[in-house]
Amino acid sequence: CRMRELGEGNKEQCLVGLLGRNGEGKSKLMKLLVAALLMSGGEIMLDGAPLMKQEKEVKQNLGYLPQSFGLYDELTVWQFLDYMAALKGIRNRKHAIKRAIIQTHLQEKHRARIGTLSGGQRQRVGIAQALLGSPALLVFDEPTVGLDPEERINFRNLFSSQARDKIVLLSTHIIEDVQAICGRLIVISGGVICFDGAPETLIAQAAGHVGIVPEDDRGKRNEMEIAVTSRLNTAKGVQSRVVGEALPSFARAGEPTLEDGYMYLLERHADAGKAM
């Protein structure tokens, strides 16, 4: 693939969401894209040249937050960011650190030791180190797992603001994290890309394949090849939201959401794999 293609199109498409179930290889792909893992085959091209032949240039323009990121608990936030800025070779470290701290709203914690921070604050420190030096490409791997809803909203706003003049690649299995901010989605299933396009395109593919059925009809439902995406408590009892190639006759048509489109895509891809 060409890294440059991630940013092609309108400005909204500069925030790319990489979706897939746990274990589908998203983290491994991220490591390959940032030259943190050697390829066993194939190649990654950057502006027409192999990525590994320009690894130094790539990392000078890269901000990366892996899924598991080690922090030094004994250091303060400022000390840690100063250390990371030195590793990245940033000349005006003080200015870069101040900018990253403001962007991640860590002003009140910049003198606090990392070991005293909450989970959400530690995530902000991880993102702050990725933002140091204002790199052109930002790669975040599962940055909101385990965070409360308010913190996740704050992170989404931060990612969206960064995508105004940068390419932001966000890997996650949480649909809500990409629904409101990503202009382009890439879905991985079974080790291959099964979708690459706009969120509305993925939603449109599920039109006519989403239904609402009463929980009382579970027995009838189980006889069909449909997937339950959610259950809702309503005045008429518990209702299940389902997706499938063919819906039961007793299902009430539902307006598809991004989650429906995602689940419908994965079901179709799984069925295609069984047929091969």
Backbone as CSV, one residue per row, in Angstrom:
resi,resn,N_x,N_y,N_z,CA_x,CA_y,CA_z,C_x,C_y,C_z
1,CYS,0.853,-1.191,0.000,0.000,0.000,0.000,0.888,1.240,0.000
2,ARG,0.344,2.341,-0.403,1.066,3.605,-0.398,0.574,4.442,0.772
3,MET,1.503,4.833,1.649,1.133,5.634,2.805,0.510,6.948,2.371
4,ARG,0.976,7.501,1.265,0.469,8.778,0.796,-1.024,8.704,0.530
5,GLU,-1.502,7.539,0.105,-2.910,7.392,-0.231,-3.814,7.571,0.981
6,LEU,-3.275,7.412,2.182,-4.093,7.582,3.380,-4.644,8.991,3.478
7,GLY,-3.911,9.957,2.951,-4.344,11.334,3.075,-4.974,11.911,1.835
8,GLU,-5.187,11.099,0.817,-5.771,11.620,-0.413,-7.249,11.909,-0.228
9,GLY,-7.760,12.870,-0.959,-9.167,13.225,-0.879,-9.351,14.485,-0.069
10,ASN,-10.570,14.677,0.495,-10.846,15.910,1.224,-10.221,15.859,2.615
11,LYS,-10.337,16.985,3.341,-9.689,17.085,4.640,-10.267,16.097,5.642
12,GLU,-11.559,15.805,5.549,-12.173,14.878,6.480,-11.542,13.499,6.378
13,GLN,-11.041,13.153,5.198,-10.463,11.838,4.992,-9.053,11.727,5.554
14,CYS,-8.517,12.798,6.149,-7.202,12.732,6.762,-7.255,12.021,8.108
15,LEU,-8.456,11.679,8.583,-8.603,10.870,9.783,-9.164,9.524,9.343
16,VAL,-8.306,8.517,9.379,-8.639,7.192,8.864,-8.832,6.229,10.025
17,GLY,-9.957,5.533,10.044,-10.227,4.551,11.076,-9.939,3.146,10.574
18,LEU,-9.159,2.389,11.330,-8.856,0.995,11.006,-9.648,0.117,11.972
19,LEU,-10.627,-0.616,11.439,-11.524,-1.421,12.260,-11.293,-2.907,12.050
20,GLY,-11.608,-3.675,13.070,-11.510,-5.120,12.973,-11.673,-5.742,14.340
21,ARG,-12.080,-6.999,14.362,-12.218,-7.693,15.631,-10.858,-7.853,16.308
22,ASN,-10.885,-8.147,17.601,-9.637,-8.459,18.312,-8.960,-9.659,17.665
23,GLY,-7.654,-9.568,17.503,-6.897,-10.668,16.935,-6.829,-10.692,15.426
24,GLU,-7.352,-9.659,14.767,-7.355,-9.637,13.302,-6.046,-9.104,12.716
25,GLY,-5.157,-8.592,13.559,-3.859,-8.134,13.063,-3.715,-6.630,12.929
26,LYS,-4.605,-5.855,13.561,-4.515,-4.396,13.451,-3.214,-3.868,14.056
27,SER,-2.890,-4.344,15.250,-1.670,-3.868,15.918,-0.423,-4.256,15.127
28,LYS,-0.424,-5.455,14.582,0.727,-5.885,13.786,0.872,-5.017,12.539
29,LEU,-0.266,-4.691,11.908,-0.222,-3.811,10.741,0.329,-2.440,11.114
30,MET,-0.106,-1.914,12.259,0.397,-0.623,12.722,1.915,-0.653,12.881
31,LYS,2.417,-1.718,13.498,3.861,-1.836,13.711,4.614,-1.908,12.389
32,LEU,4.020,-2.575,11.400,4.640,-2.632,10.078,4.674,-1.253,9.424
33,LEU,3.579,-0.495,9.570,3.481,0.811,8.933,4.457,1.827,9.510
34,VAL,4.824,1.647,10.804,5.743,2.603,11.428,7.163,2.029,11.510
35,ALA,7.410,0.936,10.786,8.737,0.306,10.725,9.217,-0.169,12.087
36,ALA,8.269,-0.573,12.949,8.625,-1.137,14.250,8.694,-2.655,14.190
37,LEU,8.304,-3.224,13.044,8.312,-4.666,12.859,8.754,-4.971,11.432
38,LEU,9.647,-5.925,11.286,10.138,-6.285,9.961,9.123,-7.162,9.240
39,MET,8.978,-6.936,7.942,8.040,-7.706,7.137,8.627,-9.056,6.772
40,SER,7.774,-10.076,6.745,8.204,-11.399,6.308,7.956,-11.590,4.814
41,GLY,7.212,-10.642,4.211,6.928,-10.704,2.783,6.204,-9.452,2.346
42,GLY,6.150,-9.237,1.037,5.483,-8.045,0.524,6.302,-6.789,0.760
43,GLU,5.678,-5.631,0.554,6.382,-4.372,0.767,5.393,-3.257,1.064
44,ILE,5.877,-2.256,1.761,5.107,-1.041,2.045,5.814,0.097,1.336
45,MET,5.076,0.809,0.511,5.653,1.894,-0.276,5.270,3.250,0.300
46,LEU,6.215,4.159,0.328,5.983,5.542,0.744,6.448,6.457,-0.374
47,ASP,5.493,7.113,-1.019,5.801,7.990,-2.151,6.643,7.280,-3.209
48,GLY,6.292,6.026,-3.460,6.922,5.277,-4.537,8.195,4.552,-4.180
49,ALA,8.665,4.695,-2.931,9.906,4.029,-2.510,9.617,3.124,-1.315
50,PRO,10.360,2.014,-1.171,10.140,1.107,-0.041,10.293,1.817,1.302
51,LEU,9.392,1.514,2.212,9.404,2.139,3.527,10.724,1.911,4.260
52,MET,11.265,0.696,4.205,12.455,0.375,4.982,13.697,1.099,4.489
53,LYS,13.664,1.619,3.263,14.802,2.369,2.750,14.780,3.830,3.185
54,GLN,13.701,4.249,3.821,13.595,5.618,4.310,13.032,5.636,5.730
55,GLU,13.444,4.628,6.496,12.946,4.478,7.865,13.246,5.711,8.711
56,LYS,14.444,6.264,8.594,14.820,7.418,9.402,13.924,8.609,9.104
57,GLU,13.679,8.881,7.821,12.839,10.011,7.436,11.406,9.812,7.914
58,VAL,10.925,8.572,7.843,9.567,8.280,8.289,9.420,8.574,9.772
59,LYS,10.356,8.095,10.578,10.238,8.254,12.026,10.427,9.700,12.465
60,GLN,11.089,10.511,11.633,11.225,11.930,11.957,9.898,12.677,11.767
61,ASN,8.998,12.104,10.985,7.708,12.738,10.720,6.545,11.912,11.270
62,LEU,6.845,11.115,12.310,5.858,10.185,12.844,5.612,10.410,14.325
63,GLY,4.339,10.360,14.710,3.949,10.308,16.112,3.182,9.017,16.313
64,TYR,3.636,8.173,17.248,3.080,6.821,17.370,2.742,6.502,18.817
65,LEU,1.521,6.032,19.023,1.106,5.535,20.334,0.712,4.080,20.178
66,PRO,1.570,3.130,20.575,1.216,1.715,20.473,0.162,1.343,21.514
67,GLN,-0.409,0.167,21.360,-1.453,-0.276,22.283,-0.910,-0.397,23.705
68,SER,0.293,-0.906,23.842,0.952,-1.007,25.146,2.147,-0.074,25.145
69,PHE,2.038,1.011,25.902,3.087,2.023,25.888,3.630,2.189,27.299
70,GLY,4.918,1.945,27.475,5.529,2.032,28.789,5.807,3.471,29.207
71,LEU,5.460,3.796,30.454,5.735,5.108,31.029,6.616,4.927,32.259
72,TYR,7.459,5.916,32.540,8.335,5.864,33.696,7.638,6.528,34.882
73,ASP,7.135,5.714,35.807,6.310,6.235,36.889,7.040,7.216,37.785
74,GLU,8.355,7.100,37.885,9.096,7.971,38.796,9.339,9.366,38.210
75,LEU,9.136,9.528,36.896,9.348,10.831,36.255,8.072,11.664,36.312
76,THR,8.236,12.976,36.286,7.078,13.847,36.133,6.667,13.855,34.660
77,VAL,5.493,14.376,34.392,5.022,14.458,33.008,6.003,15.250,32.164
78,TRP,6.451,16.387,32.692,7.399,17.219,31.933,8.703,16.476,31.685
79,GLN,9.245,15.823,32.701,10.512,15.106,32.558,10.402,13.996,31.513
80,PHE,9.284,13.282,31.539,9.100,12.205,30.563,9.024,12.757,29.148
81,LEU,8.261,13.824,28.955,8.140,14.408,27.625,9.467,15.010,27.169
82,ASP,10.232,15.548,28.101,11.554,16.078,27.759,12.473,14.950,27.290
83,TYR,12.388,13.824,27.963,13.178,12.649,27.579,12.788,12.166,26.183
84,MET,11.481,12.089,25.910,11.009,11.631,24.613,11.381,12.624,23.514
85,ALA,11.306,13.920,23.820,11.673,14.941,22.834,13.159,14.846,22.488
86,ALA,13.989,14.522,23.487,15.423,14.362,23.240,15.681,13.154,22.347
87,LEU,14.945,12.058,22.590,15.106,10.863,21.761,14.715,11.144,20.308
88,LYS,13.716,12.007,20.126,13.254,12.324,18.782,14.121,13.377,18.095
89,GLY,15.080,13.937,18.835,15.974,14.927,18.252,15.327,16.283,18.018
90,ILE,14.316,16.608,18.810,13.633,17.898,18.660,14.518,18.998,19.235
91,ARG,14.743,20.027,18.475,15.679,21.076,18.889,15.100,21.958,19.992
92,ASN,13.983,22.585,19.741,13.376,23.458,20.746,12.428,22.626,21.601
93,ARG,13.005,21.858,22.525,12.209,20.904,23.297,11.202,21.604,24.206
94,LYS,11.573,22.693,24.809,10.690,23.387,25.733,9.409,23.823,25.038
95,HIS,9.548,24.407,23.863,8.379,24.857,23.106,7.514,23.663,22.700
96,ALA,8.139,22.590,22.234,7.404,21.404,21.792,6.632,20.772,22.949
97,ILE,7.262,20.721,24.133,6.613,20.114,25.299,5.419,20.958,25.746
98,LYS,5.600,22.267,25.798,4.500,23.145,26.187,3.306,22.977,25.244
99,ARG,3.589,22.902,23.963,2.536,22.764,22.970,1.776,21.443,23.161
100,ALA,2.519,20.351,23.363,1.886,19.043,23.534,1.066,18.984,24.822
101,ILE,1.555,19.613,25.879,0.839,19.626,27.157,-0.477,20.394,27.027
102,ILE,-0.447,21.508,26.325,-1.666,22.294,26.113,-2.657,21.513,25.255
103,GLN,-2.165,20.864,24.210,-3.040,20.116,23.313,-3.763,18.975,24.024
104,THR,-3.109,18.392,25.016,-3.687,17.252,25.728,-4.250,17.636,27.099
105,HIS,-4.331,18.937,27.377,-4.930,19.463,28.615,-4.263,18.872,29.863
106,LEU,-2.943,18.885,29.861,-2.187,18.370,30.996,-1.493,19.478,31.789
107,GLN,-1.941,20.725,31.605,-1.268,21.846,32.254,-1.171,21.674,33.769
108,GLU,-2.259,21.208,34.386,-2.279,21.097,35.843,-1.498,19.880,36.343
109,LYS,-1.089,19.007,35.432,-0.407,17.785,35.839,1.036,17.715,35.346
110,HIS,1.560,18.804,34.770,2.871,18.692,34.144,3.992,18.455,35.152
111,ARG,3.763,18.788,36.432,4.773,18.537,37.457,4.473,17.282,38.275
112,ALA,3.370,16.616,37.981,2.992,15.411,38.727,3.782,14.209,38.235
113,ARG,4.124,13.328,39.163,4.790,12.089,38.768,3.784,11.189,38.049
114,ILE,4.245,10.530,37.013,3.361,9.712,36.188,2.697,8.608,37.005
115,GLY,3.376,8.108,38.019,2.812,7.061,38.858,1.582,7.485,39.631
116,THR,1.334,8.794,39.744,0.166,9.289,40.497,-1.028,9.586,39.588
117,LEU,-0.857,9.430,38.278,-1.909,9.810,37.339,-2.964,8.725,37.186
118,SER,-4.164,9.162,36.784,-5.247,8.223,36.482,-4.987,7.588,35.118
119,GLY,-5.790,6.563,34.782,-5.622,5.898,33.496,-5.805,6.839,32.326
120,GLY,-6.820,7.697,32.400,-7.060,8.646,31.317,-5.946,9.658,31.177
121,GLN,-5.386,10.117,32.308,-4.282,11.075,32.275,-3.017,10.430,31.709
122,ARG,-2.791,9.165,32.031,-1.633,8.456,31.478,-1.772,8.308,29.963
123,GLN,-3.004,8.065,29.499,-3.239,7.998,28.063,-2.936,9.339,27.415
124,ARG,-3.272,10.418,28.100,-2.980,11.755,27.558,-1.474,11.979,27.449
125,VAL,-0.733,11.466,28.404,0.728,11.584,28.333,1.245,10.813,27.118
126,GLY,0.690,9.622,26.894,1.092,8.843,25.729,0.801,9.574,24.433
127,ILE,-0.352,10.208,24.364,-0.700,10.966,23.155,0.169,12.210,23.043
128,ALA,0.473,12.841,24.175,1.320,14.037,24.158,2.687,13.724,23.565
129,GLN,3.268,12.562,23.920,4.581,12.233,23.362,4.496,11.994,21.860
130,ALA,3.344,11.492,21.398,3.172,11.284,19.956,3.073,12.621,19.221
131,LEU,2.521,13.636,19.894,2.330,14.943,19.271,3.598,15.800,19.267
132,LEU,4.594,15.408,20.033,5.822,16.207,20.125,6.418,16.464,18.740
133,GLY,6.734,17.717,18.472,7.357,18.078,17.203,6.373,18.240,16.056
134,SER,5.069,18.090,16.330,4.023,18.257,15.315,4.282,17.415,14.067
135,PRO,4.394,16.079,14.212,4.667,15.207,13.062,3.513,15.187,12.071
136,ALA,3.829,14.892,10.820,2.823,14.915,9.759,1.922,13.687,9.781
137,LEU,2.402,12.582,10.380,1.623,11.340,10.444,1.496,10.918,11.897
138,LEU,0.245,10.725,12.345,-0.027,10.279,13.709,-0.710,8.924,13.657
139,VAL,-0.185,7.970,14.415,-0.728,6.611,14.434,-1.066,6.242,15.873
140,PHE,-2.339,5.967,16.120,-2.797,5.622,17.461,-3.427,4.232,17.442
141,ASP,-2.936,3.344,18.297,-3.420,1.972,18.349,-4.244,1.752,19.618
142,GLU,-5.556,1.576,19.458,-6.485,1.332,20.566,-6.278,2.331,21.710
143,PRO,-6.363,3.637,21.434,-6.037,4.620,22.468,-7.121,4.838,23.514
144,THR,-8.338,4.348,23.296,-9.428,4.663,24.226,-9.954,3.449,24.989
145,VAL,-9.297,2.312,24.861,-9.756,1.114,25.570,-9.671,1.342,27.078
146,GLY,-10.760,1.062,27.792,-10.771,1.184,29.244,-11.068,2.568,29.770
147,LEU,-11.313,3.541,28.886,-11.585,4.901,29.335,-13.078,5.130,29.502
148,ASP,-13.428,6.088,30.355,-14.838,6.403,30.547,-15.345,7.227,29.363
149,PRO,-16.673,7.321,29.191,-17.237,8.009,28.013,-16.756,9.449,27.842
150,GLU,-16.633,10.187,28.951,-16.198,11.581,28.833,-14.775,11.682,28.288
151,GLU,-13.878,10.827,28.788,-12.506,10.836,28.305,-12.452,10.440,26.829
152,ARG,-13.276,9.479,26.428,-13.266,9.047,25.033,-13.723,10.171,24.122
153,ILE,-14.717,10.942,24.550,-15.180,12.086,23.753,-14.057,13.107,23.624
154,ASN,-13.339,13.361,24.715,-12.226,14.316,24.676,-11.157,13.872,23.694
155,PHE,-10.852,12.568,23.685,-9.853,12.056,22.763,-10.322,12.184,21.316
156,ARG,-11.584,11.885,21.064,-12.108,12.012,19.698,-11.956,13.437,19.194
157,ASN,-12.273,14.407,20.051,-12.145,15.816,19.657,-10.686,16.157,19.358
158,LEU,-9.779,15.611,20.156,-8.355,15.870,19.939,-7.898,15.278,18.615
159,PHE,-8.286,14.033,18.325,-7.898,13.403,17.067,-8.434,14.197,15.882
160,SER,-9.692,14.639,16.000,-10.323,15.391,14.918,-9.589,16.700,14.657
161,SER,-9.185,17.386,15.721,-8.480,18.655,15.555,-7.114,18.451,14.916
162,GLN,-6.444,17.361,15.245,-5.134,17.085,14.673,-5.216,16.759,13.185
163,ALA,-6.349,16.200,12.759,-6.509,15.779,11.359,-6.703,16.947,10.407
164,ARG,-6.798,18.156,10.926,-6.972,19.320,10.060,-5.756,19.548,9.173
165,ASP,-4.562,19.238,9.689,-3.364,19.459,8.881,-2.390,18.278,8.945
166,LYS,-2.888,17.126,9.404,-2.058,15.931,9.494,-2.866,14.719,9.036
167,ILE,-2.171,13.614,8.815,-2.836,12.341,8.583,-2.889,11.606,9.915
168,VAL,-4.088,11.228,10.338,-4.264,10.515,11.597,-4.844,9.144,11.298
169,LEU,-4.145,8.103,11.735,-4.604,6.727,11.572,-4.954,6.179,12.942
170,LEU,-6.226,5.814,13.111,-6.743,5.368,14.399,-7.192,3.922,14.292
171,SER,-6.535,3.033,15.023,-6.906,1.623,15.027,-7.757,1.326,16.249
172,THR,-8.882,0.643,16.042,-9.777,0.351,17.157,-10.752,-0.747,16.766
173,HIS,-11.422,-1.322,17.760,-12.550,-2.203,17.486,-13.823,-1.592,18.062
174,ILE,-13.723,-0.323,18.515,-14.851,0.390,19.101,-15.467,1.302,18.045
175,ILE,-16.663,0.946,17.574,-17.311,1.678,16.494,-17.522,3.145,16.846
176,GLU,-17.914,3.428,18.085,-18.217,4.807,18.480,-17.017,5.730,18.335
177,ASP,-15.816,5.163,18.426,-14.614,5.991,18.357,-14.366,6.549,16.957
178,VAL,-14.921,5.912,15.941,-14.670,6.368,14.579,-15.918,6.912,13.895
179,GLN,-17.085,6.638,14.486,-18.335,6.972,13.815,-18.475,8.462,13.525
180,ALA,-18.096,9.304,14.492,-18.341,10.730,14.358,-17.200,11.498,13.697
181,ILE,-15.989,10.917,13.649,-14.846,11.734,13.239,-14.092,11.244,12.014
182,CYS,-14.218,9.972,11.655,-13.412,9.445,10.548,-14.110,9.641,9.211
183,GLY,-13.383,10.164,8.245,-13.918,10.328,6.908,-13.653,9.129,6.027
184,ARG,-12.807,8.221,6.521,-12.476,7.018,5.760,-12.294,5.848,6.719
185,LEU,-12.843,4.710,6.357,-12.739,3.511,7.176,-12.077,2.395,6.383
186,ILE,-11.223,1.654,7.059,-10.627,0.447,6.499,-10.957,-0.685,7.465
187,VAL,-11.602,-1.730,6.958,-12.004,-2.856,7.805,-11.187,-4.084,7.430
188,ILE,-10.596,-4.718,8.449,-9.811,-5.933,8.260,-10.584,-7.123,8.811
189,SER,-10.654,-8.183,8.041,-11.280,-9.423,8.498,-10.563,-10.597,7.846
190,GLY,-10.189,-11.562,8.650,-9.503,-12.731,8.109,-8.166,-12.416,7.488
191,GLY,-7.521,-11.345,7.954,-6.200,-10.993,7.448,-6.194,-10.210,6.150
192,VAL,-7.368,-9.813,5.650,-7.436,-9.035,4.414,-8.316,-7.807,4.622
193,ILE,-8.137,-6.812,3.764,-8.985,-5.629,3.791,-10.283,-5.959,3.063
194,CYS,-11.394,-5.922,3.779,-12.677,-6.241,3.151,-13.515,-4.998,2.894
195,PHE,-13.057,-3.833,3.373,-13.747,-2.574,3.047,-12.765,-1.431,3.168
196,ASP,-12.864,-0.490,2.250,-12.063,0.735,2.277,-12.891,1.830,1.626
197,GLY,-13.438,2.722,2.444,-14.284,3.766,1.893,-14.875,4.644,2.980
198,ALA,-15.876,5.423,2.613,-16.516,6.359,3.524,-17.491,5.626,4.452
199,PRO,-17.690,6.122,5.672,-18.631,5.490,6.597,-20.028,5.350,6.016
200,GLU,-20.485,6.384,5.285,-21.842,6.327,4.738,-21.996,5.212,3.702
201,THR,-20.896,4.879,3.025,-20.943,3.774,2.058,-21.137,2.442,2.768
202,LEU,-20.447,2.268,3.885,-20.586,1.044,4.667,-21.997,0.933,5.236
203,ILE,-22.538,2.057,5.689,-23.913,2.065,6.218,-24.908,1.697,5.127
204,ALA,-24.727,2.267,3.938,-25.664,2.032,2.831,-25.699,0.566,2.426
205,GLN,-24.577,-0.134,2.577,-24.533,-1.544,2.185,-25.449,-2.413,3.041
206,ALA,-25.783,-1.929,4.240,-26.640,-2.708,5.137,-28.124,-2.390,4.962
207,ALA,-28.454,-1.450,4.066,-29.857,-1.089,3.850,-30.654,-2.316,3.415
208,GLY,-31.782,-2.549,4.086,-32.610,-3.707,3.776,-32.183,-4.978,4.474
209,HIS,-31.111,-4.891,5.277,-30.601,-6.079,5.962,-30.565,-5.889,7.480
210,VAL,-31.316,-4.897,7.967,-31.368,-4.613,9.397,-32.813,-4.726,9.862
211,GLY,-33.022,-5.437,10.944,-34.375,-5.621,11.443,-34.445,-5.544,12.954
212,ILE,-35.664,-5.282,13.455,-35.938,-5.261,14.886,-36.910,-6.389,15.177
213,VAL,-36.562,-7.276,16.111,-37.434,-8.408,16.424,-37.644,-8.490,17.932
214,PRO,-38.816,-8.931,18.371,-39.066,-9.104,19.798,-38.197,-10.208,20.379
215,GLU,-37.757,-10.025,21.613,-36.933,-11.034,22.257,-37.692,-12.353,22.410
216,ASP,-39.028,-12.282,22.457,-39.845,-13.495,22.579,-39.687,-14.416,21.375
217,ASP,-39.246,-13.861,20.255,-39.088,-14.660,19.037,-37.675,-15.211,18.891
218,ARG,-36.963,-15.324,20.017,-35.568,-15.783,19.959,-35.450,-17.158,19.296
219,GLY,-36.390,-18.071,19.632,-36.334,-19.411,19.052,-36.436,-19.384,17.550
220,LYS,-37.367,-18.605,17.016,-37.516,-18.488,15.571,-36.262,-17.857,14.964
221,ARG,-35.739,-16.838,15.686,-34.580,-16.095,15.180,-33.356,-16.984,15.067
222,ASN,-33.178,-17.881,16.041,-31.988,-18.727,16.067,-31.932,-19.697,14.902
223,GLU,-33.089,-19.901,14.244,-33.110,-20.803,13.103,-32.576,-20.139,11.837
224,MET,-32.350,-18.836,11.907,-31.903,-18.093,10.728,-30.465,-17.626,10.918
225,GLU,-29.798,-17.347,9.804,-28.413,-16.882,9.841,-28.394,-15.357,9.947
226,ILE,-28.677,-14.890,11.151,-28.661,-13.451,11.423,-27.842,-13.205,12.681
227,ALA,-27.284,-12.011,12.783,-26.452,-11.641,13.931,-27.152,-10.554,14.738
228,VAL,-27.119,-10.671,16.044,-27.699,-9.663,16.930,-26.646,-8.597,17.206
229,THR,-26.970,-7.341,16.912,-26.023,-6.251,17.162,-26.272,-5.565,18.493
230,SER,-27.534,-5.584,18.977,-27.836,-4.947,20.262,-29.214,-5.375,20.743
231,ARG,-29.465,-5.139,22.019,-30.780,-5.384,22.607,-31.237,-4.122,23.319
232,LEU,-32.506,-3.786,23.177,-33.048,-2.557,23.741,-34.265,-2.861,24.604
233,ASN,-34.370,-2.173,25.759,-35.571,-2.246,26.582,-36.553,-1.192,26.096
234,THR,-37.732,-1.604,25.693,-38.755,-0.693,25.192,-40.058,-0.929,25.947
235,ALA,-41.052,-0.062,25.684,-42.365,-0.211,26.318,-43.037,-1.516,25.899
236,LYS,-42.618,-2.072,24.780,-43.193,-3.327,24.284,-42.338,-4.535,24.671
237,GLY,-41.394,-4.319,25.571,-40.518,-5.402,25.987,-39.148,-5.293,25.346
238,VAL,-38.323,-6.327,25.527,-36.965,-6.321,24.988,-37.008,-6.583,23.484
239,GLN,-36.343,-5.704,22.737,-36.276,-5.830,21.286,-34.824,-6.070,20.880
240,SER,-34.618,-6.982,19.947,-33.272,-7.263,19.443,-33.086,-6.635,18.066
241,ARG,-31.922,-6.030,17.880,-31.554,-5.466,16.581,-30.676,-6.498,15.872
242,VAL,-31.070,-6.903,14.667,-30.374,-7.982,13.973,-29.984,-7.554,12.565
243,VAL,-28.948,-8.195,12.027,-28.543,-7.977,10.640,-28.357,-9.336,9.985
244,GLY,-28.651,-9.416,8.709,-28.484,-10.657,7.979,-28.801,-10.485,6.509
245,GLU,-28.340,-11.419,5.707,-28.623,-11.373,4.277,-30.119,-11.440,4.031
246,ALA,-30.800,-12.310,4.791,-32.254,-12.420,4.712,-32.803,-12.275,6.118
247,LEU,-33.832,-11.439,6.284,-34.414,-11.195,7.597,-35.683,-12.025,7.769
248,PRO,-36.027,-12.365,9.008,-37.269,-13.109,9.244,-38.491,-12.259,8.900
249,SER,-39.576,-12.917,8.533,-40.794,-12.210,8.125,-41.382,-11.385,9.254
250,PHE,-41.110,-11.781,10.503,-41.677,-11.060,11.642,-40.813,-9.874,12.078
251,ALA,-39.707,-9.606,11.368,-38.820,-8.493,11.718,-39.366,-7.175,11.186
252,ARG,-39.228,-6.138,12.000,-39.581,-4.783,11.571,-38.320,-4.117,11.021
253,ALA,-38.432,-3.518,9.840,-37.265,-2.919,9.188,-36.653,-1.835,10.062
254,GLY,-35.318,-1.803,10.104,-34.606,-0.793,10.883,-33.686,0.032,10.003
255,GLU,-33.506,1.292,10.395,-32.580,2.176,9.674,-31.156,1.783,10.048
256,PRO,-30.308,1.447,9.077,-28.961,0.967,9.405,-28.079,2.040,10.029
257,THR,-27.221,1.607,10.940,-26.207,2.452,11.548,-24.832,1.955,11.092
258,LEU,-23.783,2.658,11.500,-22.434,2.217,11.143,-22.132,0.856,11.763
259,GLU,-22.580,0.638,12.981,-22.368,-0.660,13.624,-23.073,-1.771,12.853
260,ASP,-24.296,-1.486,12.377,-25.013,-2.473,11.563,-24.235,-2.786,10.289
261,GLY,-23.755,-1.726,9.622,-22.997,-1.919,8.387,-21.739,-2.723,8.620
262,TYR,-21.071,-2.454,9.737,-19.848,-3.165,10.091,-20.136,-4.641,10.345
263,MET,-21.180,-4.925,11.138,-21.522,-6.311,11.448,-21.998,-7.060,10.202
264,TYR,-22.770,-6.389,9.360,-23.244,-7.024,8.132,-22.075,-7.370,7.215
265,LEU,-21.108,-6.462,7.137,-19.909,-6.711,6.332,-19.140,-7.924,6.850
266,LEU,-18.931,-7.994,8.153,-18.180,-9.108,8.731,-18.915,-10.430,8.538
267,GLU,-20.238,-10.413,8.656,-21.018,-11.632,8.445,-20.889,-12.103,6.996
268,ARG,-20.986,-11.166,6.053,-20.853,-11.527,4.641,-19.465,-12.070,4.340
269,HIS,-18.445,-11.432,4.932,-17.076,-11.873,4.673,-16.850,-13.260,5.264
270,ALA,-17.422,-13.518,6.436,-17.282,-14.833,7.053,-17.983,-15.897,6.219
271,ASP,-19.162,-15.564,5.695,-19.903,-16.520,4.849,-19.139,-16.811,3.568
272,ALA,-18.502,-15.769,3.011,-17.732,-15.961,1.775,-16.536,-16.874,2.030
273,GLY,-15.930,-16.730,3.239,-14.810,-17.584,3.577,-15.203,-19.046,3.742
274,LYS,-16.409,-19.282,4.280,-16.888,-20.649,4.446,-17.184,-21.314,3.103
275,ALA,-17.615,-20.483,2.134,-17.993,-21.009,0.846,-16.799,-21.404,-0.014
276,MET,-15.612,-20.875,0.344,-14.417,-21.138,-0.469,-13.854,-22.525,-0.181
